[in-house]
Amino acid sequence: MSRFWSLLFYCVPVLATVTFLMAIYGVWPLVDCAMPPSLSTAGETIDGLFNGIHLLAVVILLGTGGTIGYVLWRFDSRRNPDGKAQYFSHHTTLELIWTLVPGSILVFLAFYQMNAWSENKMVRPTTVVDGIEEKTGPLVLVKAKQFGWEFHYPGDDGLLETADDLYVEGLLVVPRGRDVVLQLESRDVIHSFFVPELRLKQDVVPGMSQFVWFNANQTSEVDILCTELCGWGHYKMKARLRIVEPEQFTAYTDNLKATYKAPLASIAKYPSASVAADVGGTRD
Amino acid sequence: MLEGHVTEIPRTPLKTPAPIMADERSGVRARFLGAYVFSTDHKVIGIQFLFSSLIWLGVGGLLALAVRWQLAWPWSNMPFFGNALFASNGGQISPEFYNTLFTMHATIMIFFVVIPILSGAFGNYLIPLMIGAPEMAFPKLNMASYWLMWPAFLCVIAMLFVPGYGASAGWTSYPPLSVLATATPTETAQILWVMALLFAGVSSMMGAINYLTTIIQMRAPGMTMFRMPMTVWALFVTALMQAFALPVLTSALLMQFSDQVLQTGFFLPENVSANNAPAVSGGGQVLLWQHLFWFYSHPAVYIMILPAMGMVSDMLSCFARKPLFGYRPMVYSILSIAGLGFVVWGHHMFIAGMSQMLAVSFMVSTMLIALPSGIKVFNWIGTMWGGRLHLTTPMLFSVGFVSMFVIGGLSGIVMASPPVDIVIHDTYYIVAHLHYVLFGASVLGVFGAIYFWFPKMFGRMMNDRLGKVHFLLTFVFLNGTFFPMHFLGRMPRRLADPYVYDSLKDLMPLNQFITVCAFCMGATQLVFVGNFFYSLYFGKRAGENPWQSNTLEWSTLSPPPPGNFLAQPIVQRGPYEYSHPDRESDFWPQTEGQPPSS
């Protein structure tokens, strides 16, 4: 019994480390528990940071948790029935070390990840138009509402937020291998646009127009999730993201324009189920 | 087990305030009311806070179990309660009610359990006793601070009688969802929610002012600031944070209340509408609420852990029979956590749509706040190192606190990194982190503190064997419940049925494992309830100082008389003089050797 509590506390860092490694390497039963494989170029940086900081955390956990387990065994009063505890309350060198070393690690971490953040959220991709480099315009306008997603494509004029916008619900189609910029807006409350495979998440705030971007490196079809509580139907506010080859994307938008027969104004206001069904979207 | 210790002190009560409302005509009933209900005695008020928080802990826990049931076996008939509660749904939890469940779970646990039990119960009970004061500085304000919790309780109870049976916009209550009646089916409950928080907030503010004044003004002779136990330091800094952060929350709540009731638009943008309702004029800022809310609620995170840190420091030192390692660095750590705690709120909003540039500065301050927390962990381990550990129940809970706080702190560093937070924000990874800090650390600290100070409060010991069973099962099942949540980093929070997404279907077995552990953890608490009430009446008599501790509360009777001390305590030394080499005994009470009082 005297070693029982020590062993119990040893279990914490050991089991944490083992399960963490199982999740990283996908060992049963923790298969696919980590993030799904990344489909975007930015994903690698984020995954590197995610795994790197976790590895550091596991090392610290093994150190501190292991020491706690050791202390409980080594300094148990039952192992030392007659003795007295040591009388000290300082160790300047030790304290300096355990202040300065973690301090520098934290400052290093803080500065190390600034680039990843700015690439993902601050520096919008640019395109060269007529020899002038300017910020890439949005390819799709995403409008979130209780409880679904609308995806607006530009019509023949090539501009968003004009009368001839084409409008699909529940399915976002984007081309592979180029910088895609999305413009996010909300019709009612706060929603959040989350695509785990693209390592992309942004709250969609009513009254604000925000831009997010990604560059998908392979074709696929994945879920778009809402990750901000938006009402009773929050759990079913889903859509699909289909990443296709650039030529397929052109074909898709051409087809969309061709099949968009109904009066544009009325469609933009009351989308019919058939439009989404025509292009293979999923609707509830 | 340590033997009881009786200090020889002259038995002349220091000061006995006349019990209020105890005149001849009002009789026994009024004496009961005066002594146990409308009492101005800080000890009674502390115990009142303790009991009401523990009752709410039970309620909040049951709500959590209902949430877990739905995540493991969605839309299936809930055992025992399903048919009674949700008859109209065939025993199922409806998606609207699921939102209510987690909203009220968090609201109750944060505002009615953790904050009041730490600041209200232990703050009230321990501050005057530990600094050698006969009472709080403002006893009537203190009584008012407890009785203002009741309107808050009543607001929450009243929610049961309005549509939705509770607020459902999350404990963060983000507008426009919480404000637009067309967007949420529980608009009346949202108004009651705001009112409940207003009352609870004003109660905390009154408590904070009282604690600050008492600690600054009413310390016993010889009790310098740097001779105060860590518990008092932590409660002092907590009161400072409450005094500065709560006014901001209160004004934000009043603004939300006015948006809901007076149709103002502080937090509503122009032309916002839901469900095709006519647009409201708005003109305000949605993110303003989040800034104001987190300006309070991030310091609140530290309000919910600092007092537990203080109490754990005292318990570790006592049961290691060793001076606290690095007393002054511990004090400076608490102060810097409090200071930095006011400039890190933006890390809740990395992807909320605030300036991305701002996120970088919040990231730096958040990284830095990990440093004082880390120093505290190292100092706790340093306190145990070379000690003579008595693994009593409160000691096990204290070590459990340190062990769990390490995990919660480390996952905090992971999410302090904004690029990583893009992925894990609003997922179960966050749920894992916050429960490691709030349950793994704070609640284990609270349990330890109850086992530790129960003898002082009620004069009897709690059963140590049952306490150890309680610790062991709680510790195992809490890890079984919360650790696997780290592996649900792609499952968003607050989804009534995550499995509508094909990509999340494979997470169901893991969720079922978590739910089984959560139910076992809930059942384990019955051991605590049984032990608590059994010990209240049949526990072993404690004596004055059952743990052979140094601090002042152990130098008076258990429970202490009105006025607390039989003679004016005069403090001779710091609180952590354990195992002094010049002494036979391994402890040295703070007042020992004081000149006899005249």
HADDOCK unambig.tbl for C-alpha pairs under 7 A between the chains (distance, minus, plus):
assign (segid A and resid 33 and name CA) (segid B and resid 487 and name CA) 5.24 0.50 0.50
assign (segid A and resid 33 and name CA) (segid B and resid 488 and name CA) 6.48 0.50 0.50
assign (segid A and resid 34 and name CA) (segid B and resid 487 and name CA) 6.07 0.50 0.50
assign (segid A and resid 34 and name CA) (segid B and resid 489 and name CA) 6.83 0.50 0.50
assign (segid A and resid 35 and name CA) (segid B and resid 489 and name CA) 6.87 0.50 0.50
assign (segid A and resid 35 and name CA) (segid B and resid 490 and name CA) 6.12 0.50 0.50
assign (segid A and resid 46 and name CA) (segid B and resid 419 and name CA) 5.95 0.50 0.50
assign (segid A and resid 46 and name CA) (segid B and resid 420 and name CA) 5.88 0.50 0.50
assign (segid A and resid 49 and name CA) (segid B and resid 420 and name CA) 6.76 0.50 0.50
assign (segid A and resid 50 and name CA) (segid B and resid 420 and name CA) 5.73 0.50 0.50
assign (segid A and resid 53 and name CA) (segid B and resid 414 and name CA) 6.01 0.50 0.50
assign (segid A and resid 54 and name CA) (segid B and resid 414 and name CA) 6.77 0.50 0.50
assign (segid A and resid 57 and name CA) (segid B and resid 410 and name CA) 5.68 0.50 0.50
assign (segid A and resid 61 and name CA) (segid B and resid 406 and name CA) 6.92 0.50 0.50
assign (segid A and resid 65 and name CA) (segid B and resid 403 and name CA) 6.35 0.50 0.50
assign (segid A and resid 68 and name CA) (segid B and resid 381 and name CA) 6.69 0.50 0.50
assign (segid A and resid 71 and name CA) (segid B and resid 384 and name CA) 6.81 0.50 0.50
assign (segid A and resid 71 and name CA) (segid B and resid 385 and name CA) 6.10 0.50 0.50
assign (segid A and resid 75 and name CA) (segid B and resid 386 and name CA) 6.20 0.50 0.50
assign (segid A and resid 75 and name CA) (segid B and resid 387 and name CA) 5.89 0.50 0.50
assign (segid A and resid 75 and name CA) (segid B and resid 388 and name CA) 5.47 0.50 0.50
assign (segid A and resid 75 and name CA) (segid B and resid 389 and name CA) 5.89 0.50 0.50
assign (segid A and resid 76 and name CA) (segid B and resid 388 and name CA) 5.78 0.50 0.50
assign (segid A and resid 76 and name CA) (segid B and resid 389 and name CA) 4.72 0.50 0.50
assign (segid A and resid 76 and name CA) (segid B and resid 390 and name CA) 6.65 0.50 0.50
assign (segid A and resid 77 and name CA) (segid B and resid 388 and name CA) 4.63 0.50 0.50
assign (segid A and resid 77 and name CA) (segid B and resid 389 and name CA) 4.98 0.50 0.50
assign (segid A and resid 77 and name CA) (segid B and resid 390 and name CA) 5.79 0.50 0.50
assign (segid A and resid 84 and name CA) (segid B and resid 388 and name CA) 6.63 0.50 0.50
assign (segid A and resid 84 and name CA) (segid B and resid 579 and name CA) 6.38 0.50 0.50
assign (segid A and resid 85 and name CA) (segid B and resid 321 and name CA) 6.18 0.50 0.50
assign (segid A and resid 85 and name CA) (segid B and resid 322 and name CA) 6.09 0.50 0.50
assign (segid A and resid 85 and name CA) (segid B and resid 386 and name CA) 6.11 0.50 0.50
assign (segid A and resid 85 and name CA) (segid B and resid 387 and name CA) 4.41 0.50 0.50
assign (segid A and resid 85 and name CA) (segid B and resid 388 and name CA) 4.98 0.50 0.50
assign (segid A and resid 85 and name CA) (segid B and resid 579 and name CA) 5.89 0.50 0.50
assign (segid A and resid 86 and name CA) (segid B and resid 322 and name CA) 6.82 0.50 0.50
assign (segid A and resid 86 and name CA) (segid B and resid 386 and name CA) 5.48 0.50 0.50
assign (segid A and resid 86 and name CA) (segid B and resid 387 and name CA) 5.96 0.50 0.50
assign (segid A and resid 87 and name CA) (segid B and resid 322 and name CA) 6.26 0.50 0.50
assign (segid A and resid 87 and name CA) (segid B and resid 323 and name CA) 6.75 0.50 0.50
assign (segid A and resid 87 and name CA) (segid B and resid 579 and name CA) 6.12 0.50 0.50
assign (segid A and resid 87 and name CA) (segid B and resid 580 and name CA) 6.16 0.50 0.50
assign (segid A and resid 87 and name CA) (segid B and resid 581 and name CA) 6.87 0.50 0.50
assign (segid A and resid 88 and name CA) (segid B and resid 323 and name CA) 6.65 0.50 0.50
assign (segid A and resid 89 and name CA) (segid B and resid 323 and name CA) 5.73 0.50 0.50
assign (segid A and resid 89 and name CA) (segid B and resid 324 and name CA) 6.08 0.50 0.50
assign (segid A and resid 89 and name CA) (segid B and resid 325 and name CA) 4.34 0.50 0.50
assign (segid A and resid 89 and name CA) (segid B and resid 326 and name CA) 5.68 0.50 0.50
assign (segid A and resid 90 and name CA) (segid B and resid 325 and name CA) 5.98 0.50 0.50
assign (segid A and resid 90 and name CA) (segid B and resid 326 and name CA) 5.48 0.50 0.50
assign (segid A and resid 98 and name CA) (segid B and resid 375 and name CA) 6.95 0.50 0.50
assign (segid A and resid 99 and name CA) (segid B and resid 375 and name CA) 6.52 0.50 0.50
assign (segid A and resid 102 and name CA) (segid B and resid 371 and name CA) 6.79 0.50 0.50
assign (segid A and resid 103 and name CA) (segid B and resid 371 and name CA) 6.08 0.50 0.50
assign (segid A and resid 106 and name CA) (segid B and resid 367 and name CA) 5.81 0.50 0.50
assign (segid A and resid 106 and name CA) (segid B and resid 368 and name CA) 6.74 0.50 0.50
assign (segid A and resid 110 and name CA) (segid B and resid 363 and name CA) 6.84 0.50 0.50
assign (segid A and resid 110 and name CA) (segid B and resid 364 and name CA) 5.63 0.50 0.50
assign (segid A and resid 110 and name CA) (segid B and resid 367 and name CA) 6.55 0.50 0.50
assign (segid A and resid 114 and name CA) (segid B and resid 360 and name CA) 6.96 0.50 0.50
assign (segid A and resid 116 and name CA) (segid B and resid 419 and name CA) 6.27 0.50 0.50
assign (segid A and resid 117 and name CA) (segid B and resid 418 and name CA) 6.47 0.50 0.50
assign (segid A and resid 117 and name CA) (segid B and resid 419 and name CA) 5.17 0.50 0.50
assign (segid A and resid 121 and name CA) (segid B and resid 356 and name CA) 6.56 0.50 0.50
assign (segid A and resid 122 and name CA) (segid B and resid 356 and name CA) 6.20 0.50 0.50
assign (segid A and resid 187 and name CA) (segid B and resid 272 and name CA) 6.78 0.50 0.50
assign (segid A and resid 187 and name CA) (segid B and resid 273 and name CA) 6.92 0.50 0.50
assign (segid A and resid 188 and name CA) (segid B and resid 272 and name CA) 5.70 0.50 0.50
assign (segid A and resid 188 and name CA) (segid B and resid 273 and name CA) 5.31 0.50 0.50
assign (segid A and resid 188 and name CA) (segid B and resid 274 and name CA) 4.92 0.50 0.50
assign (segid A and resid 189 and name CA) (segid B and resid 176 and name CA) 5.27 0.50 0.50
assign (segid A and resid 189 and name CA) (segid B and resid 177 and name CA) 5.53 0.50 0.50
assign (segid A and resid 196 and name CA) (segid B and resid 423 and name CA) 6.72 0.50 0.50
assign (segid A and resid 196 and name CA) (segid B and resid 490 and name CA) 6.66 0.50 0.50
assign (segid A and resid 199 and name CA) (segid B and resid 422 and name CA) 6.81 0.50 0.50
assign (segid A and resid 199 and name CA) (segid B and resid 423 and name CA) 5.63 0.50 0.50
assign (segid A and resid 200 and name CA) (segid B and resid 422 and name CA) 6.49 0.50 0.50
assign (segid A and resid 200 and name CA) (segid B and resid 423 and name CA) 6.86 0.50 0.50
assign (segid A and resid 201 and name CA) (segid B and resid 351 and name CA) 6.99 0.50 0.50
assign (segid A and resid 201 and name CA) (segid B and resid 422 and name CA) 5.64 0.50 0.50
assign (segid A and resid 201 and name CA) (segid B and resid 423 and name CA) 6.77 0.50 0.50
assign (segid A and resid 202 and name CA) (segid B and resid 351 and name CA) 5.24 0.50 0.50
assign (segid A and resid 202 and name CA) (segid B and resid 352 and name CA) 6.68 0.50 0.50
assign (segid A and resid 203 and name CA) (segid B and resid 351 and name CA) 5.93 0.50 0.50
assign (segid A and resid 203 and name CA) (segid B and resid 352 and name CA) 4.98 0.50 0.50
assign (segid A and resid 203 and name CA) (segid B and resid 353 and name CA) 6.10 0.50 0.50
assign (segid A and resid 206 and name CA) (segid B and resid 269 and name CA) 6.63 0.50 0.50
assign (segid A and resid 207 and name CA) (segid B and resid 269 and name CA) 5.14 0.50 0.50
assign (segid A and resid 207 and name CA) (segid B and resid 270 and name CA) 6.67 0.50 0.50
assign (segid A and resid 227 and name CA) (segid B and resid 426 and name CA) 6.17 0.50 0.50
assign (segid A and resid 227 and name CA) (segid B and resid 492 and name CA) 5.69 0.50 0.50
assign (segid A and resid 229 and name CA) (segid B and resid 494 and name CA) 6.56 0.50 0.50
assign (segid A and resid 230 and name CA) (segid B and resid 177 and name CA) 6.53 0.50 0.50
assign (segid A and resid 231 and name CA) (segid B and resid 177 and name CA) 6.95 0.50 0.50
assign (segid A and resid 231 and name CA) (segid B and resid 183 and name CA) 6.90 0.50 0.50
assign (segid A and resid 231 and name CA) (segid B and resid 184 and name CA) 6.04 0.50 0.50
assign (segid A and resid 232 and name CA) (segid B and resid 95 and name CA) 5.72 0.50 0.50
assign (segid A and resid 232 and name CA) (segid B and resid 96 and name CA) 4.60 0.50 0.50
assign (segid A and resid 232 and name CA) (segid B and resid 99 and name CA) 6.86 0.50 0.50
assign (segid A and resid 233 and name CA) (segid B and resid 95 and name CA) 6.93 0.50 0.50
assign (segid A and resid 234 and name CA) (segid B and resid 495 and name CA) 6.66 0.50 0.50
assign (segid A and resid 235 and name CA) (segid B and resid 495 and name CA) 4.45 0.50 0.50
assign (segid A and resid 235 and name CA) (segid B and resid 496 and name CA) 5.49 0.50 0.50
assign (segid A and resid 235 and name CA) (segid B and resid 497 and name CA) 5.94 0.50 0.50
assign (segid A and resid 235 and name CA) (segid B and resid 498 and name CA) 6.57 0.50 0.50
assign (segid A and resid 236 and name CA) (segid B and resid 500 and name CA) 6.56 0.50 0.50
